[in-house]
Amino acid sequence: MSRADAARRDWQERIHRASGEVIPVNRLELPAPEGLRAEPGAGHVTLTWEPVPGAIGYLVHRDGRPVTQPDVDVPAVPSCRFVDTGHGPAAYAVAAVASMEVTGAFSAPVHAGPLEGPAGLVVRVDPGTVTRPLPRPWEFMIGSEHLSHMLSEEHTGGRPIGPELTAALRRVREELGVQTVRAHAILCDDLGVYKEVDGAAVYDFSGVDRVYDTIMEFGLRPIVELGYMPRDLAADPSKTVFGYQAIISPPKDFEAWGDLVRALVEHLAERYGIQELVDNWAFEVWNEANLAVFWSGTPSEYFLLYDVTAAAVKNVHPDLRVGGPASAANGWVEELLAHVGESGAALDFVSTHTYGNAPLDWRPALERHGRAGTPVWWTEWGPTPTHFHSIGDGPFGAAFLLHGMKAAAGRLEALAHWVASDHFEELGRPPRLFHGGFGLLTVGNLRKPRYHALALAARLGPEELAADLSGDPGGVEVWAARHDDGRVGVLLWNGTLNHAQAGGDPGLARTITLEIPGLEGEHLLTHHRIDERHTNVEALWREMGGGDWPSAGQWAELAAADGLAELAPPVRVQGPVRLEFLLPMPGVSFVELTRLRP
């Protein structure tokens, strides 16, 4: 059995196991949500209800069972609206979620079923009403495979791994405005940071320097995920994860671990400057220690690790940022809040992960623990937690990504897409061009629809505009903004959380009437589209015959087509705008109006 195959088998056996039981700290009893309404629409039922104070999210039941997908780790949704698609008449009920262990009472059920037939809606954007500065939760952070992969001189699919991963990170910095990168394994033995010689610790941060110098060169800063464990410091070095055998053991000596962390941070401060670290860096304690696949110790050992690590970071400078628990599926957030409340350890940000759904709202929990205003960072997020799952390669991933980003806007400081590039080797390197990789960019750095969706969001101006929808929106959402020069961008998408419909559903398509009153003068109107037939390099590869990897000529053809497709040629318009078009599901439209000077 190959190392990659062994890593996959081990992953599948352990990924759903907790690393240990924690005592729930939240026993808040939340009432059932009031005012549950079920509105039938073409191909869907839209549920809305009144908010419950103290809730971090809501669990929707259909016919007595949670509405979820097999590849979603947290079924609860953060807001008081849910669109159910692809199902017949049902009884719906909703409960408020106080923490991952505490769900309140369910509402009385309401009954509804979807309608048939074509549907449309009117989208009105007011170019004169600014609602707020446009939040950009994607800009703060992106995820990456372990950054030592940038040093690789090997190839995947005939493409050079190190240079292409580096180019991918450069691209998200330059084109999407991403500021930081979070990656595993900076303390793994492939970078040689820690050895013991005659019982004494020997540090070597030259490998770390090579990695961080590379990303600093083009303006990215690291969110330093402090892990995994160096072999010579591990209590049990046989406990590993991934094909590259990252050691998930607690340290054999917690004081020695603290010394290592302090030495690393001191070295970084000396190399890059303490003010640079204070202003632009942060330190995250471990990765998903609530899962046995990532932490072979107990919960109490993780909380001790957190305290020791936070103290070591703050010992270098009190203004350096440190946080956690960097947990899977929203786990251990309140437990860490309660722990540091007792231990006194620093907690400058809260971090957690989820996949397949919009992130929950942890602000009520922060308030309960007297930490209102503490930044919340989702340091991993995306359409799926599963390696080699194709759900994100096409336009479904684009609509999903925009849904999550808008849901996070204004309440999260960071929603970090996991990851930038398909140059990724946790459970084996990519076996073919489109293999269900986590990346926004393929091997070869072709832009997936998800990448283009983020690029369109990045094109929105700094002032968010008022917009409303009337009719039968279903899964259609809108985000509009303007630039200082008066340019107006309207980003619309049509999606669903139902994976069974990821390939499309004509019954969920919508005829959009876009109205933008209040515009004066002549404008150039452009309309770009992401769907099955537009801005979809995966569909183009299928049309070319598919297969594992392109030939040299096919790489050139794919790269030449790797742009944002227009739905129609640009047109000049005078005064207010009224535009009608069909928006499939899944699909994304971006309408931009640029003032033409006389």
N, C-alpha and C positions, 0 to 999 in steps of 0.2 A: 504494500500500500504506500502510495506517495505521501510526502509530508502534507501536501494540500488536501488530499483525500482524508488523511487522519485528522487534520484540523477541522474539516467539515463535519466528520462524524462526531468528533468531540463537541463541536459547537451545537449540533442538533440535539445531542443528549443533555447538554447542560444549560442551554440558553434560557429555558423557562424555570430554572431552579433558583430560588432565593438563596442568598449567601447566609441567611439566618433570620430568625424572627426578632422583630423589634416590638417594644411595648408601645401601642398607639398612644399618642399624647393628646389627640383630639377626640373628644366624645361629645362634640357639639350636636345637639338635636335640632335639625332644621325642619321647618314645616313644609308641607307639600306646596309646590308652586300653585298659584292661583291664576285663573283666567286662561286655562289651556284652550286654545282654539286650533281647529284643524280645517284648513282651507284647501279644497280640491282644486287642482289645476291640471293642465294637459300633461299626462305622464307622471304626475307627482302629487304629493300632499305636503303642504307647508304647515308646520306646527309653530305656534308662537305662544308665549306665556309671560307672566309677570316675574321680574327678578326677585330672588330671595336673598335678603341681607346675610352676608357671611359665606355665601356659596362661592366656590372656585370654579364650578361648572355644573352641568346638568346631564343626567342619564336618561335617555329616551328608550322606552320599551314599546315594542310592537307585538301585540297579542301575547303579552306577558314575558317576552324575552328581550334582552338588550339588543338595540339596533347597532350592529357592528359588522366588521369585515374580518375575515380570517387572518388578515395581515395587518391589523391595526392594534397597537399595544394599549391604547387608552380610548375606550369608546365614548367617554363623556365629551360633551361639546362646551365651549366657553360662554356662548351667548344664548339669548332667549329666543332663538329661531333655528329651526332645523327643517331641511327639505328632504323628504323621503321619496326616492325614485325607484322604479323597477319592481313595485309590489302592488298587489291588489288591495281591495278594501280590508281595513284592519282596525283594531282597537288600540289607541295610543294612550300612554300615560308617561308622566315626567316626574323625576325626583331631583332635588338639589343635592350636590356633592359638597361636603365640607372638607374632606381630605380623601386620600386614596383608600382609606379604610372605613370611612363613614359616609353613608348615603342616607338621606332623609326619607320621609314618607312620600309615597307616590300620590300623585293627583288622581282624582276620579277619571276614569277612561273617557275618551271621546272617540267617536267612530267616523271614519271617512275613507274614501277611495279615490283614485285618480280619475281624471276625465280623459276622453279621447278627442282627437282632432287637432288641427293646427292652432297655434296660439301666438299672440304678439304682445308687445309692450311698448310703451313710450318712455324714453329716457330723456329727461330734461336736465341740462347743465346750465347753471347761471354763471356766466363769465365775470360778473361784477360782484359776486358774493364769496369772499374768502372765509372758510370755516376755521382754518388753523394752518400753521406751517406744516407742510407735508411730512409725516413721519416716514423714515426709511429704515425699517428694522433689519433689512438685509445688508446694510452698509457696514455695520460694526464688525461682523465676523463671518468667516467661511470655514468650513471644515476641510481637512486634508488627510490623506494617508500619511503614515509616519514620515516626517520630513527628511529623514536619512534616505528615503527613496529617491530624493533629488540627486543624490550622489551616485546612483546606480549607473553603470556603464553597459548594462544589459539591454535587451530589446524585447518588446511584446508586439506581435503582429508585424514584425519587421520595423517597428518604430522605436527610437531611442527613449528609454524610460526617463532617465534623469533630466535631459534637456526639455522633454515635452511636459513633464510635471512642473518644472520650473516655469515654462512658458505659460502653462495654464494658470498658475498662481499670479503671474505677472498680468495676464489678461483680465482676471477678475478684479485686480487692483485698478487697472487703467480704464477698463470699460464699464465696470459696475460700481466703482468707487469704494470697494471693500477695503477696510482699514486694518483688520487683524486676521490671523489664521490660527486655528486651534487644531492640534494634531497629537496623536498618541506617541508614546514610547521614546521621549527624549532622554530618559535615563536607562534605556536598554543597553545591553552589552555590545550591540553593533557600533555604538558610538564610544564605547570604552571609557565611560565617565568614572567608574569606581572599580578598584581592585584592592585586595588586601595582600600585602607583602610582609611576611613574618609577623602577621597579626596586626599590622598597622595599615590604616586607610591611605590609599594613594588616589588622588583625583587627577583626571585628565579631561579638560573641557575643550580640547582642540577640535573634536568632532562636532560638538555643539556649536562652536564658533563658525565652522564651515557652513552649517545649516542656517544659522541665524544671520550670518553675514549675507548669505545669498538672498534671503527674502527682504532684508533691510535695504539691500541695494536698489530694489524697485519700490520701496515705500510701504511694504507690509510690516506689521509688528506681530510678534507671537503672543497668543494667550498660552502661557506655559502650563501645559497639563503635566503635573508632577507625577510621573510614573513611566514605565512600570518598575519593578524592583531589579537592581543589579544582582547578578548571580551570587557574588561573594557576600552580599548583604542580606540575602533571602533566608528566611527561616526554613523554607522548603523549596529549593530551586526546581524540583520536579513538577511543580504546579505551573502550567503554562497555558497560553491561549494563542490562537492564530498560527498560520504557517510559519511565521518567523519566531515563534516560541517565546513570546513576551512572558516574563515571570510575574505571576499574579499573587505571590505570597506576601504576607506581612514581613517586615524586617525582623531579623533575629535580634536586633538591638535597636530600639526606638531612639535612643540617644544618638547612635551613629547615623541613623536616618536624618535626624534633625541637623546633625553636623554637615551631612552631605547637602541638604537643601540650602542651609546657610552659606556653605562654600560656593555653591552654584550661583546663588543670588548675588553674593559679593563679587564673584567673578564677572557676572553680567553687568553689574553696576560699574565696575572698574573699566570694562571694555566699552560700554555704550553710554555711560554717564547715569548717575542716580536720578537726575531730573527727567531724563528720557524714560527710564523705567517707571517712575512715579506717574508721569503724564500719559504714557501710551501702552504700557504693558500691564499684565495681570497674571496671577498664579492660581491655578485650579487644582484642587487636591484629588488626585486619582481619577478613575473613570469607572462609572457604573458599579461601584462596590456593592450595591444591593443585589447583584447577580453573582451566582457562584462561578460562572464562567470568567468573571473578571476579578474576583476577590476570594481567595481561599481561606481568609480569616473570618472572624466573627464580626457582627455589627459593632460591638464595643471596641474591638481592635481598630476598626475603621475610624470611629470617633476619637480614639486616642491618636491615631495617625493624623487626623485632621488637626487636633490641638497642637501636636508637636510641630507639624508643618507650618501652621499659621504663626506660631511663635517664632520659628526660624526665619520666616519671611519678614515679619515685623521687626525682628532683631537687627536686620540690615537697615531698614528705614520704616518708621511707623506709618508713612503715607503710602507705602506699596499696597496694592490691592490683592486680597486673597479671598477665595470663596469655594463653595461646593454646594451640594454633595456630588454634582456631575452625575446624577443618578439616571437609571433607565426608568422610563414610563412614570415619571413624576414621583418616584419612591423617595422616602427618607427626608423629604423637604421639611416637614414639620418636626420630625425627629431631630434633625440637625439644628433647627431653630431652637428647640427646647434644650438641646444639649449645650449649645454655646451660651444660652441664657444662664445655665448653671456653671459651666466651666470658665466662662469669661473669655473664651477664645474669640479672636477677631472674625468677623464675617462681613466683608465689604460688598459681596454680591451673592445671590442665590442662583445656582445653575442646575438644570435638569434637562431631560430629553423626552421626546415623543416622536412617533412616526404615524403617518396615515391619517392625521386629524389636525385641526387647528389647536394650538397650545392653550392649556387652561389658564385661568386667571388667579395667580397666587397672591394678589394684593390683599384680599381679606385675611389670609393666614398671616401675612406679615404684620398687619394691623393688630391681630390677636396677640402676637408675640412682641408688641411694642417696637416693631421695626418698619413702620410705614415709610415708604420712599426708598427702601433698599432696592437697588437694581436687580431685575430678574433677567437672566441670560439663558436662552435655550441654546446650549452649545452643540446640540445635535438635533436636526429636524429634517424630515423629508417625506416623500410619498410612501416609503416602505422601509421596515427595518431588516428586510430579508435580502441577503446576497443573491445575485443572479435572478432577480424578479423583474420582469419586463414592464411592470406597471408604469414606470416613470420614463420610458424611452420615447414615448410619443406625446401627442398633444394633451392627453389626460393629465400628464405631469405638469404641463404648463398652466392649465386652469387650476389644478390643485395648489401649485406654488403661489399663485396670486391670491387665491382664497385665504391661505394661511397668512400671507404677509399683510393683507388688509385687516384680518382679524387681530393680528398682533400690533398693528399700528397704533401708537399712542399709549400703549400699556406695557410694552416690553422694550427694553433697551437693545436686545439682540435676538434675532431669530436666524441662527446660523445653519444654512443648508449644508447637509452632509452628503457629498463632498464636492470639491471643485473638479476633480479629474477622475476618469476611469482607470488611470494608472494607479492601481489599488491591489494589494496582495494579501489582505487579511486571511482569506480562505482560499487563496490561489489566484494567480494572475488571470486577466481576461482571456477566455478561450476563443472569443470571436469579437467582431466589431460591436455588434449590438447583442449584449449578453445580460441585460438587466443590471448594469453597473450603477453605482450610486452617483457617478459624476454628472455635473452639468455639461462637461465636455467629454467627448469620446477619446479613446486612444486615437492619436492623430489630430486631436484638438478641434474636431468638428463640433459645432454648437448644436446641442439638442434643443428641442422646443422649450424645455425648462429654462435653458440659458437665455433664449430669445425673450421669454416672458419677463425675466428679471431685467434684461436690457431695456425692454419697453417701460417697465416701472421706473428704471433709472432715468429715462427720458422725460418723465413728468417733471413739471416745474416745481419751485419751492413753495408755492401757495396752493393749498388744497381748495377746490371749489365745491360749492353746494351742488348736489345732484340728487335727483329722486327718480324712482321707477314707478310706473303705474300700468296696470294690466295684469298679465300673468307671467311674472318673471321667472318662476321656477328657480333654476340654479344660476341665473344671470346676476352678475354684480358689476358695479361701475366704480371707477376711481378717476377723478378729473382734477387737473391742476393747471396753473398758468405760470409762465416765466415772466421775468421782469420786463421783457420787450413786448409783452402782450400775447405771445404765442400760447395757444390753448391745446392741451392734450387730453383726450378722453380714452381711457383704457377700459374695455368691457371684456368680460369672459363668461363662458357658459360651462359649468362643470357639475359634477356630482361626486359624492364620496363612495358611491356604489361601484366597487371594482368590476362587477359583472357587466357594467356598461362602459368600461374604459375604452372599448373599441368604437363607441359611438351608439347613439340611439336617435333615429329620426323623430321620434315622438317628443323628444326634449329640445329639438331645435326651436328657435324663436325668431320671428320677424321683428326686427328692431326698428323703431322710428326714433331717430336721434334728433332732438331739438336743442338748439343753442341760440336762444334769443339774445338781444342786447349787443350783438356784434355790429360794429360799424366799419364801413370801408370794405375794400377788396382783400380777400384772403386766398392763399393757396391751400387747398384741402388735399391731404394725403390719407390713404387708408391702407394699413398693413394688416396682415392676417396670419394667424397660426391655426392650422387645423390639419386634417388628414392629408389634404392636397397642397397645402401651403406651408412653407417654412418648417418642413418635416424631413430631415435628412434620413431618418430611419425608413420612411416610406420610399424615398428615392433609392435607397440601397436595395430594398425589396424589388423595386421596379427594374433595377439593374441585374437582378438575378440572385442577389443575396450571397450567402455563403459565409465562410469564416472571416476571411480578410481580403480587402481589395488588392488588386494588382496596382502597379505604379500608375498606369493610366486611369484606373478607377479612382485612386486617391485624388488625382488631379481633377477629375470630373466632380467628385463629391465636394472638394474644396471650392471649386468654382461656383457651385450651387449653394454654398453655405452662407446665404444672406437672408435678409428679411424680405419676404415676398409681399408685393402689393396686391390687394384684392382688385383694384381698378387703377387706371392711370390718374395722376394728380389732375385736379380741376381748379379753376378759379371760381370763387363764389363771392357774391356781393351781399353784405348785410347779414341778417339772421340766417341760420343754417337749419335745414330740415332734410335729413338723409335717411333713406330706408334701405335695409339690407337684411339678409338671412344670416343668423349666427348659429352654426351647428353646435351640438354638444358631443365631444368637447371642442371648444374653439375659443380663440382670443382675437379681438379686433382692437386696433389702435388708430383712432382718428385724430389727426393733428391739423390745426389751422394756424398758418403763419401769415401775419399781416404783410401785405404788399405795399410798399411805399410808392406814392405817385412820383 
